């Protein structure tokens, strides 16, 4: 089927890889890779030395420990 090139307006076959007039390539197809060629992506879990994970734990400790102490003091004062 013949289509019109959006870049130059020339007549282009829809099976052509690019426009023969201006070289416009509207659809660049990615190469098809088989399952054996695909890269394996490994995502690691945050470890002991991960700053963000340790910061979250420290924030919970800073909030939770004083809350437990205050609750214990209020419970002891009520008795």
Order of alpha helices (4+ residues) and beta strands (2+ residues): beta-beta-alpha
